[in-house]
């Protein structure tokens, strides 16, 4: 490959993305790859400030389009400042959420439609993941894994909203079967990790 590998993790809140991302970084390091871990919204000083605004549970008056644009703005900064430079230098980037999150949470969940995809295509400027792991867990199970007092503004949305988001993820999985790999995240941590490593191992073997 002319650049580093771009790996993203998606899934409902409480699906265990953080644990699997950390495990994958260790695996890649053992294989001799320099991996950069990052997250969305965030990943940069500007992005973290935008994250604080968009996820603040006190911002109950936030308009849905405002929400979508904040996510896209944070992503544009993230791609320009962190993701693209790392990939161009040959590093592997592992990102906790990316453009797919906006499509399902705002496009489907907020019913903003295809404008969310269009906005984010401008934001990422051609920088798309090579592979995306969709950690699949029942939204009710994922929601229970996060203590109520620790839930952010989107995590506090009702279960119906999160079910819509999950269904949208499954729709994206069908649309992009070569990129989005659905993983049953209701199994043990070791089983999930082994499946992810198997996919990455095959992908690295082709590069």
C-alpha positions in Angstrom: 0.0 0.0 0.0 1.2 3.5 -0.7 -0.1 4.7 2.7 -0.8 3.3 6.1 -3.9 1.2 6.8 -7.0 3.1 8.0 -9.1 1.0 10.4 -12.4 2.3 12.0 -14.6 0.8 14.7 -18.3 1.4 14.8 -21.2 0.1 16.9 -23.8 1.0 19.4 -22.8 2.7 22.7 -21.6 0.1 25.1 -20.5 -2.3 22.4 -16.9 -2.6 23.7 -15.1 -0.7 21.0 -12.4 0.8 23.4 -11.3 -2.6 24.7 -11.0 -4.1 21.2 -9.2 -1.0 19.8 -6.5 -1.3 22.6 -6.1 -5.0 21.9 -5.7 -4.4 18.2 -3.0 -1.8 18.8 -1.0 -4.3 20.8 -1.5 -6.9 18.1 -0.3 -4.5 15.4 2.7 -3.4 17.5 3.7 -7.1 17.8 3.6 -7.3 14.0 5.9 -4.3 13.7 3.3 -1.7 12.7 3.2 1.8 14.1 -0.5 2.4 15.1 -2.1 5.7 16.0 -5.2 5.5 18.2 -7.7 8.3 17.9 -11.4 9.0 18.4 -14.4 10.9 17.1 -15.6 13.4 17.9 -12.2 14.6 19.1 -8.7 13.6 18.2 -7.4 17.2 18.1 -7.6 20.1 20.5 -10.3 21.8 18.4 -12.1 18.5 18.0 -12.1 17.8 21.7 -13.7 21.2 22.4 -16.4 20.5 19.8 -16.9 17.1 21.4 -17.5 18.7 24.8 -20.2 20.9 23.2 -22.0 18.3 21.1 -22.1 15.6 23.9 -22.9 17.9 26.8 -26.2 16.6 28.2 -27.1 20.2 29.3 -27.3 21.3 25.6 -30.9 20.0 25.2 -31.9 22.8 22.9 -29.3 21.8 20.2 -30.9 21.6 16.7 -30.3 18.4 14.8 -28.6 20.1 11.9 -26.3 22.0 14.3 -25.4 18.6 15.8 -24.6 17.1 12.4 -22.5 20.1 11.4 -20.5 20.0 14.6 -19.6 16.4 14.1 -18.6 17.2 10.5 -16.5 20.1 11.6 -14.7 18.1 14.2 -14.1 15.4 11.5 -12.7 17.8 9.0 -10.1 19.1 11.5 -9.3 15.5 12.6 -8.7 14.3 9.0 -6.6 17.3 8.1 -4.5 17.4 11.3 -4.2 13.8 12.4 -5.5 11.1 10.1 -4.2 12.1 6.7 -0.7 13.0 7.9 -0.4 9.7 9.8 -1.6 7.6 6.9 0.7 9.5 4.5 3.7 8.8 6.7 2.9 5.0 6.6 1.3 4.7 10.1 -1.8 2.6 10.7 -4.7 4.7 12.1 -7.3 3.1 14.3 -10.2 5.4 14.9 -13.1 5.0 17.4 -16.0 6.1 15.1 -15.9 7.9 11.8 -18.2 9.0 9.1 -20.5 6.0 9.4 -21.5 7.2 12.9 -22.8 10.5 11.5 -24.8 8.7 8.8 -26.6 6.4 11.3 -26.9 8.8 14.3 -27.8 12.0 12.4 -28.8 10.8 8.9 -31.1 8.0 10.1 -31.6 8.6 13.8 -32.3 12.3 13.5 -33.9 11.7 10.1 -31.7 14.3 8.3 -31.3 12.0 5.4 -28.6 12.0 2.7 -27.4 15.5 3.4 -25.3 14.1 6.3 -23.3 11.9 3.9 -22.8 14.8 1.5 -21.6 17.1 4.3 -19.2 14.5 5.5 -17.8 13.7 2.1 -16.7 17.3 2.0 -15.3 16.9 5.6 -13.2 13.8 4.9 -11.9 14.9 1.4 -11.4 11.4 0.0 -10.1 9.9 3.2 -12.1 6.7 3.8 -11.5 3.6 5.9 -9.9 0.5 4.4 -11.8 -1.7 6.9 -14.5 -1.0 9.5 -15.4 -3.3 12.3 -19.0 -3.0 13.3 -19.4 -4.4 16.9 -23.0 -5.6 17.0 -24.8 -5.7 20.3 -28.4 -5.3 21.1 -29.0 -1.6 21.9 -30.7 -2.4 25.1 -27.7 -4.4 26.3 -25.3 -1.7 25.3 -27.3 1.0 27.0 -27.3 -1.0 30.2 -23.5 -1.3 30.2 -23.1 2.5 30.7 -24.1 3.9 34.1 -26.9 6.4 33.7 -25.0 9.2 35.4 -22.1 8.7 32.9 -24.2 8.8 29.8 -23.7 11.7 27.4 -26.3 13.6 25.5 -26.7 11.0 22.7 -26.4 8.0 25.0 -29.3 9.4 27.0 -31.6 9.3 24.0 -34.5 6.7 24.4 -34.2 3.1 23.3 -36.2 3.6 20.1 -33.6 6.1 18.9 -30.8 3.6 19.5 -32.7 0.8 17.8 -33.1 3.0 14.7 -29.4 3.7 14.8 -28.6 0.0 15.1 -30.9 -0.9 12.2 -29.1 1.8 10.1 -25.7 0.2 11.0 -27.0 -3.1 9.7 -28.2 -1.4 6.5 -24.7 0.1 6.0 -23.2 -3.3 6.5 -25.3 -4.7 3.6 -24.4 -1.7 1.4 -20.6 -2.0 2.0 -20.0 -5.7 2.6 -16.3 -5.5 1.5 -15.5 -2.7 4.0 -17.8 -3.2 6.9 -17.3 -6.4 8.9 -20.1 -7.2 11.3 -18.8 -8.7 14.6 -21.0 -10.4 17.2 -20.0 -8.3 20.3 -22.1 -10.3 22.8 -19.4 -12.9 23.0 -16.3 -12.9 25.2 -13.7 -10.3 24.8 -11.2 -12.9 23.6 -13.5 -14.3 21.0 -14.2 -10.9 19.6 -10.5 -10.0 19.6 -9.5 -13.2 17.8 -12.0 -12.6 15.0 -10.8 -9.0 14.5 -7.2 -10.1 14.4 -8.0 -12.8 11.8 -9.5 -10.2 9.5 -6.6 -7.7 10.0 -4.1 -10.5 9.4 -5.6 -11.3 6.1 -5.8 -7.7 5.1 -2.1 -7.1 6.0 -1.2 -10.2 4.0 -2.6 -8.6 0.8 -0.8 -5.2 1.3 
